[in-house]
Amino acid sequence: MQKYETSEMFSEIAGRYDVLNHLLSVNKDKLWRKRLVRTAKLPPGGRVLDACTGTGDIAIGFAKYGAPRAVIGLDRSAEMIRVGGEKAAKEKLNGTIQFVEGDVLELPFENGVFDIVTIAFGLRNLPDYTRGVSEMTRVLGHGGKFVILEFSPPSPGVFQAAYALYLRTMVPIIGRIVSGHRQAYDYLASSIDGFLPEEKVLGLMGAAGLKNLDRERLTGGIAVIYSGRK
Protein backbone atom coordinates (compact mmCIF):
# COMPACT_ATOMS: atom_id res chain seq x y z
CA MET A 1 0.00 0.00 0.00
CA GLN A 2 1.41 3.36 -1.00
CA LYS A 3 1.44 6.22 1.45
CA TYR A 4 -1.41 8.63 1.00
CA GLU A 5 -3.60 5.98 -0.48
CA THR A 6 -4.42 5.61 3.20
CA SER A 7 -7.15 8.25 3.63
CA GLU A 8 -9.82 5.76 2.53
CA MET A 9 -8.34 3.13 4.85
CA PHE A 10 -8.42 5.52 7.80
CA SER A 11 -12.00 6.45 6.99
CA GLU A 12 -12.94 2.78 7.15
CA ILE A 13 -11.52 2.39 10.68
CA ALA A 14 -12.52 5.82 12.02
CA GLY A 15 -15.22 4.43 14.30
CA ARG A 16 -12.75 2.13 16.11
CA TYR A 17 -9.66 4.29 15.75
CA ASP A 18 -9.63 5.77 19.26
CA VAL A 19 -10.43 2.46 20.95
CA LEU A 20 -7.56 0.75 19.17
CA ASN A 21 -5.10 3.56 19.85
CA HIS A 22 -5.80 3.31 23.57
CA LEU A 23 -5.77 -0.49 23.55
CA LEU A 24 -2.59 -0.95 21.53
CA SER A 25 -0.66 1.67 23.51
CA VAL A 26 -2.08 0.63 26.90
CA ASN A 27 -3.46 4.20 27.13
CA LYS A 28 0.01 5.72 26.76
CA ASP A 29 -1.18 7.59 23.66
CA LYS A 30 -3.37 9.80 25.87
CA LEU A 31 -0.35 10.83 27.94
CA TRP A 32 1.77 11.42 24.83
CA ARG A 33 -0.82 13.76 23.32
CA LYS A 34 -1.19 15.70 26.58
CA ARG A 35 2.57 16.06 26.68
CA LEU A 36 2.57 17.45 23.13
CA VAL A 37 0.02 20.11 24.12
CA ARG A 38 2.09 21.09 27.16
CA THR A 39 5.30 21.19 25.09
CA ALA A 40 3.70 23.54 22.55
CA LYS A 41 3.07 26.22 25.23
CA LEU A 42 0.23 27.89 23.37
CA PRO A 43 0.14 31.66 24.04
CA PRO A 44 -3.24 33.04 25.17
CA GLY A 45 -5.29 33.96 22.13
CA GLY A 46 -3.03 31.98 19.82
CA ARG A 47 -4.03 30.19 16.63
CA VAL A 48 -3.32 26.46 16.28
CA LEU A 49 -3.14 24.13 13.29
CA ASP A 50 -3.17 20.42 14.05
CA ALA A 51 -2.25 18.68 10.79
CA CYS A 52 -3.28 15.05 10.20
CA THR A 53 -5.64 15.59 13.11
CA GLY A 54 -7.41 12.23 12.79
CA THR A 55 -10.28 12.20 15.25
CA GLY A 56 -9.14 15.47 16.75
CA ASP A 57 -7.60 14.58 20.11
CA ILE A 58 -4.78 17.13 19.81
CA ALA A 59 -7.12 19.87 18.60
CA ILE A 60 -9.51 19.12 21.47
CA GLY A 61 -6.60 19.15 23.91
CA PHE A 62 -5.60 22.67 22.87
CA ALA A 63 -9.19 23.89 23.08
CA LYS A 64 -9.74 22.35 26.54
CA TYR A 65 -6.45 23.12 28.26
CA GLY A 66 -5.35 26.36 26.58
CA ALA A 67 -6.95 29.66 25.73
CA PRO A 68 -6.73 29.71 21.92
CA ARG A 69 -8.43 32.16 19.62
CA ALA A 70 -8.95 29.35 17.12
CA VAL A 71 -7.93 25.73 16.56
CA ILE A 72 -8.03 24.09 13.13
CA GLY A 73 -7.83 20.32 12.78
CA LEU A 74 -6.95 19.29 9.21
CA ASP A 75 -7.10 15.79 7.75
CA ARG A 76 -7.58 14.10 4.38
CA SER A 77 -10.12 11.65 5.80
CA ALA A 78 -13.64 13.09 5.88
CA GLU A 79 -14.82 10.31 8.17
CA MET A 80 -12.03 10.93 10.67
CA ILE A 81 -12.88 14.62 10.99
CA ARG A 82 -16.59 13.77 11.20
CA VAL A 83 -15.79 11.70 14.29
CA GLY A 84 -13.61 14.55 15.56
CA GLY A 85 -16.47 16.98 15.12
CA GLU A 86 -18.80 14.75 17.14
CA LYS A 87 -16.23 14.56 19.94
CA ALA A 88 -15.77 18.34 19.94
CA ALA A 89 -19.54 18.84 20.07
CA LYS A 90 -19.81 16.61 23.15
CA GLU A 91 -17.16 18.78 24.81
CA LYS A 92 -19.03 21.93 23.67
CA LEU A 93 -15.94 23.06 21.77
CA ASN A 94 -17.41 23.57 18.30
CA GLY A 95 -17.07 27.33 18.68
CA THR A 96 -13.31 27.00 19.13
CA ILE A 97 -12.38 24.12 16.82
CA GLN A 98 -12.90 24.01 13.07
CA PHE A 99 -12.29 20.74 11.24
CA VAL A 100 -11.09 21.04 7.64
CA GLU A 101 -10.63 18.35 5.00
CA GLY A 102 -7.31 19.05 3.32
CA ASP A 103 -3.82 18.01 2.24
CA VAL A 104 -0.74 18.70 4.38
CA LEU A 105 1.35 18.94 1.21
CA GLU A 106 -0.85 21.80 -0.08
CA LEU A 107 -2.16 23.58 2.99
CA PRO A 108 -5.07 25.95 2.22
CA PHE A 109 -3.72 28.74 4.43
CA GLU A 110 -1.67 31.89 3.93
CA ASN A 111 1.91 32.26 5.11
CA GLY A 112 2.58 32.77 8.80
CA VAL A 113 -0.99 32.62 10.15
CA PHE A 114 -0.52 30.15 13.05
CA ASP A 115 1.24 30.48 16.38
CA ILE A 116 1.46 26.71 16.86
CA VAL A 117 1.53 23.92 14.26
CA THR A 118 1.42 20.28 15.35
CA ILE A 119 1.30 16.88 13.73
CA ALA A 120 0.89 13.69 15.74
CA PHE A 121 1.53 10.27 14.20
CA GLY A 122 0.94 11.66 10.73
CA LEU A 123 4.36 12.64 9.40
CA ARG A 124 5.32 9.07 8.56
CA ASN A 125 2.20 8.75 6.36
CA LEU A 126 3.22 11.59 4.05
CA PRO A 127 4.68 10.65 0.66
CA ASP A 128 7.10 13.59 0.85
CA TYR A 129 8.44 14.36 4.32
CA THR A 130 10.45 17.38 3.15
CA ARG A 131 7.52 19.04 1.44
CA GLY A 132 5.21 18.31 4.36
CA VAL A 133 7.53 19.87 6.95
CA SER A 134 8.18 22.81 4.62
CA GLU A 135 4.44 23.46 4.15
CA MET A 136 3.73 23.29 7.88
CA THR A 137 6.62 25.66 8.54
CA ARG A 138 5.33 28.04 5.85
CA VAL A 139 2.03 28.63 7.65
CA LEU A 140 3.76 29.14 11.01
CA GLY A 141 4.27 32.72 12.11
CA HIS A 142 7.62 34.23 13.12
CA GLY A 143 8.50 32.95 16.59
CA GLY A 144 5.84 30.25 16.34
CA LYS A 145 6.42 26.70 17.50
CA PHE A 146 6.24 23.52 15.43
CA VAL A 147 5.76 20.27 17.35
CA ILE A 148 5.85 16.71 15.99
CA LEU A 149 4.81 13.58 17.88
CA GLU A 150 5.87 10.41 16.10
CA PHE A 151 6.87 6.82 16.67
CA SER A 152 10.55 5.92 16.70
CA PRO A 153 12.55 2.71 17.12
CA PRO A 154 13.58 2.46 20.80
CA SER A 155 17.21 2.24 21.88
CA PRO A 156 18.88 -1.16 21.37
CA GLY A 157 18.33 -3.68 24.13
CA VAL A 158 15.82 -6.13 25.51
CA PHE A 159 12.99 -3.58 25.34
CA GLN A 160 13.68 -2.92 21.66
CA ALA A 161 13.47 -6.63 20.86
CA ALA A 162 10.22 -7.04 22.80
CA TYR A 163 8.70 -3.96 21.19
CA ALA A 164 9.68 -5.10 17.69
CA LEU A 165 8.04 -8.48 18.32
CA TYR A 166 4.88 -6.80 19.64
CA LEU A 167 4.75 -4.39 16.70
CA ARG A 168 5.16 -7.04 14.02
CA THR A 169 2.94 -9.76 15.49
CA MET A 170 0.47 -8.56 18.14
CA VAL A 171 -0.44 -5.15 16.67
CA PRO A 172 -1.70 -6.56 13.34
CA ILE A 173 -3.58 -9.38 15.09
CA ILE A 174 -5.30 -7.15 17.67
CA GLY A 175 -6.00 -4.52 15.02
CA ARG A 176 -7.69 -7.01 12.71
CA ILE A 177 -9.81 -8.49 15.49
CA VAL A 178 -11.06 -5.16 16.86
CA SER A 179 -11.35 -3.14 13.65
CA GLY A 180 -12.16 -5.91 11.22
CA HIS A 181 -9.70 -4.29 8.79
CA ARG A 182 -6.75 -6.43 7.80
CA GLN A 183 -4.65 -3.90 5.88
CA ALA A 184 -4.83 -1.01 8.33
CA TYR A 185 -2.81 -2.53 11.15
CA ASP A 186 -0.40 -4.37 8.88
CA TYR A 187 0.26 -0.91 7.45
CA LEU A 188 0.61 0.62 10.92
CA ALA A 189 3.32 -1.82 11.92
CA SER A 190 5.28 -1.46 8.67
CA SER A 191 5.04 2.35 8.65
CA ILE A 192 6.47 2.57 12.17
CA ASP A 193 9.19 0.03 11.43
CA GLY A 194 10.31 1.90 8.32
CA PHE A 195 10.17 5.47 9.62
CA LEU A 196 13.10 7.88 9.86
CA PRO A 197 15.60 7.86 12.74
CA GLU A 198 15.47 10.82 15.11
CA GLU A 199 18.42 12.71 13.64
CA LYS A 200 16.83 12.73 10.19
CA VAL A 201 13.56 14.13 11.56
CA LEU A 202 15.52 16.92 13.24
CA GLY A 203 17.39 17.41 9.96
CA LEU A 204 14.11 17.91 8.09
CA MET A 205 13.07 20.54 10.60
CA GLY A 206 16.40 22.34 10.36
CA ALA A 207 16.31 22.31 6.57
CA ALA A 208 12.87 23.97 6.70
CA GLY A 209 14.38 26.86 8.65
CA LEU A 210 13.32 25.90 12.17
CA LYS A 211 15.64 26.80 15.06
CA ASN A 212 16.04 25.80 18.72
CA LEU A 213 15.43 22.18 17.79
CA ASP A 214 14.74 19.77 20.62
CA ARG A 215 13.39 16.28 21.23
CA GLU A 216 11.94 14.35 24.12
CA ARG A 217 11.82 10.55 24.14
CA LEU A 218 8.72 9.00 25.66
CA THR A 219 8.10 5.49 27.03
CA GLY A 220 11.52 4.05 26.40
CA GLY A 221 11.90 5.96 23.15
CA ILE A 222 9.04 4.34 21.22
CA ALA A 223 7.55 7.80 20.73
CA VAL A 224 9.37 11.12 20.41
CA ILE A 225 8.26 14.74 20.62
CA TYR A 226 10.27 17.02 18.33
CA SER A 227 10.01 20.80 18.55
CA GLY A 228 11.44 23.89 16.93
CA ARG A 229 10.74 27.59 16.42
CA LYS A 230 10.48 29.64 13.27
N, C-alpha and C positions, 0 to 999 in steps of 0.2 A: 504494500500500500504506500503510495507516495504521500509525502507531507502535503497538507492543505487540500487533499481529497478527503480530509477528516471531518469537515464541518457537518456533512450528512451523518457520519458515524456518531459524532457527539450529539447531534439532534436525536438520534435513535436511543441514546442511553441517558438523555437529560433527566428523565423522571427518577432514575436510580443513581444518578451521578453523585449526589451528596452522600447518600447512604454508603456507597462503595468507597468513596474517599475516606470517610470516617472509619469504616471497617478495616480497610487495607492498611491504613496508617495507625491503627489503634488510637484514633482521635488525635494523633500528633498534628495532623494537618490544621486543626483549629488553632493550636498554639502557634504554629508557624505563621499563619495568616495574621494573627494578632500581633506577633512580633514584627511583621512587615509594616503594619500600620503604625506601630510605635516608632520603628526605625525611620519612617518617612518624616515624622515631626511636622505634620501639616500646620501651617500658620493659620490663625483665625481668619476666616473669610477667604481662604484659599480655594483654588479650583483644582480638581483632581481628575485625571484620566486613568482609569484602570483598563488596560488593553488585554485582550483575550480574557474577558471577565468571567466567562462561563456562567454559572448561576449566581454570580454577583456577590460572593462572600466578602471580597476585599472592598468593593464599592459600599456595601452595607456597613462594613467595619468603620470606614471613614465617616460615613454619615452618622453612625451611632456614637462614636467615641471622639470625634473631632467637632469642629465648628466650621465646616466648609460653606462657601457660598454656593458651590455646585459640585456634583460628582457625576461623571459620565462613565458608564460601563459599556465598553465596546466589544463585540464578538461577531464572528462570521455566522454562528449558528443561531438562527431565529428561535429555535425551540429552547436553547439554553437561556437566552435573554428573556424569553417568556416566563420561564421558571423563576429567573431572577426578579422579574417584575412582580410576580406573585409574592415572593418572599419580602420584597421591599414594601409592598402594600400591607402585609400583615404587621410589619414593624412601623407602619404609618410614616414611611420615608419617601413616598412617591414625589413629594414636593422638593426633595433635595437631590434624588438620584434620577438620572435620565439614562435609559438603556438604548443603545444605538447599534444597529446591524452594520458592520463595516469591516474593512480590511486593514490590518496593521501595516501592511506594506504600502498602502495608499490612504493615509489617514485623512478624513474629511474635515480637517481643522486648519486654521491659519497658523503661521509661525508664532511660537512663544506665548501661547495663550494659557498654559497650565503651570501651576506652581509645583505640582507633584505629578509624576507619571509612574505608574507601576505596571508590572506584568508578572503574574504568578503561574508557574507551571505551563506557560504558553510559548516561551521563547523557543524551546526545542521543537515545537511543531511548525515553525516557520520554514519555508523553503529557502529563504535567504536571510541568514542571521544579521549580516552586515546592514542590509537595507532596512530590516526591521528596527534595529537599534538606532540607525540614523534617522528614520522617520519619527520614532518616539522622542529622540533628542530634539528634533526640529520643532516640535510643538511645545517643548518645555521652555519656559521663560528664563531669562538671565537670573542666575542664582537659584533656580529651581532644582529639585532633587528627583533623580531617577532611581527607582528601586526595583530590583529583579529578585524573585524567589523561584528557585529552580532546583531540581534534583541534581545530585552529583555522586559519582562513585566515592564511597567512604575510603578512608586511609587503609592501606594494606594491613591485614591481620585476620584474626579469627572472625571478628564482626563482619569484615568485608566478605569473607567466604560465605557466612551464614546469610547475609543480605542478598548476595548474588543468587544463592540457591532459592531463597524466598521469592525474589523478583522473577526468576525464570520459570519456576514451577508453580508455586502457590498463587501468585497474583493472577495469572491467566485462568487457573482453575476456579478460584473464588469469583473472579470477575464474570466468567461464563455462567456460573450457577446463579448468581444474584441478578445479573443484568439480562441474561439470556442472549448476549451478543458475543459471539466467539472472537471476531476480529479485534474488537475494541481493546481488550485487555492483553491480547498478544501484542498489539501495537504499543500499548503503554509500556510493557516490559522492554521491548526492543528500542523504543525511543529514549528511555532512560539509559539503557545500557550503552547506546551509541552516542550520547550527548557529549558536548565539549568539556574538557578539563577546566578547572577554575581559572587558570592563568589566561586561557584563550577567551573566556567570557570577559574578564577584566580588560583584555586587549581590545576586544570589540568596543567596549565602553570608552576606552581611551582614544581609539581611532575616531570615534564619533565626536570627540571634543570634550568629553566629560572629565572633570578633575576631582581631586580628593577622593579617589577610588578606595573602597573598603569592602570587606566581606566578613560575614559571620557564619561559621559552620554550625549547623543544628543537628541534634540527635546523632552524634557520631559521624557527622559529615555527610549524611545521606541527602540532606537538603542544605542549601546555602542561600543567604541573603547577600546580594551585591548592591552597592550603592555608589552614587557619584553625583556631583553637582555640575551644572552648566555655567 
